[in-house]
């Protein structure tokens, strides 16, 4: 590889721009066709099509680098692509874009005879050591109809063949943005159908920033916890509350390349510990504790079953994005500090005395009000909270209850709408398919209860 | 505004003191930023409020006027600030702001370049995202606007995180001192394509750029320019639907009185308050707000190509 180790040291480990041994990465295969998570180690492998490639060549490369699958003497391997030298006949010919397209599809007949190269021919080329690009070139040269196609469909044809015969892998940094997008694309149900724009809005509305103390009830396997921790840079605390004794799983947190300092800041505590036992407004608190105890009993079964799920996820968690289990996992590498330890008593005491500076609830299978009524009182006065739900109704009811119980103001249910565009000369339009809902948010500000009259 | 100063952190014990910036909340769409001073007085449609009554109360308190009207006093956040700041230009709103921060992959410690500064609505959120050790350098060619923005950042306690410069970024590009140092660049300029080559020079390897433009022609031209040194070029439009929630009584169609009453909204409300003839429980109803922002701008993101 070329020497990449210049600059850096500006912004610490959370912002490293070159991969290292043991680092978590996102691999974007064929321009978004497949996205998967992997941990880079000497032994880890990835399967693309029918080829197993070692991820070793990706270690020490800058994020943003592209690789192409090539077949050498020792089998298939990932070869770095030299960008801008991309003129291997595969780059889009966009210079003639202003030229009006005069070809159309009137002469095209779909009878499957246009390609004169057979599968055997291609295998033969491969055996003689032809590169993927050369095969694509040959396919184009032997296509009887290629020249008759419009420039756009020529491009489409090239890309289709390139994906098959010369698949590409793009190395990406795992950020809240890319992790959420990757999950939403393939396993939206695992993150409760939380779209990236909704997540971004949630983080804003909750005023997440360095030195905050954020209470995060996260039933989305840690995507929210991780995104919050990412915004805090190893300062403040993220607290995951839980009823009963079992903390909720947060396995997605491991996909972020968090420093030990950041991991240390992600803690969990039970609701009973978080609720001040004695205090100014003791009666209502006692009631809450009682209710919680009852609920603890009721929830035991459901919680333990979700804990089992966690174990299942853990087993293949480096590859859990990818149903085919394509990444040979090298789990639990030399991670010294684990995120999600139990909160020490002095930290809990600090929370009890001061309250949290933000609250986020993301529990798409629970009743929003049921959770909010217990957690909103743990917030400092004037602190913001945000509740995510994939359905509107529970949030509407919760908003109504918060209002009638005078617990909060500045209440709003919102739903972002996101549309992506294709921008090309004379061919700009919104994408033909879009996600119609990324979920709903209820946001508000807790008010001081002392002077209610 | 940000909890970098531990004495100002929100807590059960944190009370309003002289010099604090508070957001006076009347309604979700009527708010005002006020700097608390011992002798200060706020007058609005609810009556006269003396600042001296506020001092010592916790944030989030309900405060009554001489006439018995009330408001709430809230601690400022970038979201509330966006709703109260003085509009010197068209500003970015929360949906666009949130998406920009996330898509630019801004985390604590980042160096972010912005142009133009405008009213500083986005800069405030950028500052929150780079805190505590990062920095936002924002540029506007309008000297007075830059000065007002600087004053605002002083006011909101962000001046250690944001530096405002006066510079025509379209004409001159970003200052050379930032070359290769920026994690992200944000452009809100009438001809962003003029600033893109400079932005590319400023960005670190794999850094992300965003350009906000209200018109599709601007987007078209920017994308053309971006192609030479950026990849992963994507354009989005983001809007926010908000919902109106109320409790309502939907009578059975066989309940003749109820049906007639439901035809006249106000009479129905009287009935439901005496609660007698509500054979059916109240339902919580939600619907999208009647009128909404239909367009703000297009957001184009691109990542600096990995060359070298």
Interface residues (C-beta under 8 A of the other chain):
Chain A: X2 X4 X7 X10 X11 X12 X14 X15 X17 X62 X63 X64 X65 X66 X83 X84 X94 X173 X175 X176 X177 X196 X197 X199 X200 X201 X203 X204 X205 X207 X209 X210 X211 X212 X230 X231 X232 X233 X234 X235 X236 X353 X354 X355 X357 X380 X381 X382 X383 X384 X392 X393 X395 X396 X397 X399 X400 X409 X410 X411 X412 X413 X414 X415 X416 X417 X418 X419 X420 X421 X423 X425 X428 X430 X440 X445 X446 X447 X448 X450 X451 X452
Chain B: X2 X3 X4 X6 X9 X10 X11 X12 X13 X14 X25 X28 X57 X58 X59 X60 X61 X62 X72 X73 X74 X75 X77 X78 X79 X94 X95 X97 X98 X99 X101 X102 X103 X105 X107 X108 X109 X110 X111 X125 X128 X129 X131 X132 X133 X134 X180 X181 X183 X204 X205 X206 X216 X219 X220 X223 X224 X227 X231 X233 X234 X235 X236 X237 X238 X239 X240 X241 X242 X243 X245 X246 X247 X284 X285 X286 X298 X300 X303 X304 X305 X306 X307 X308
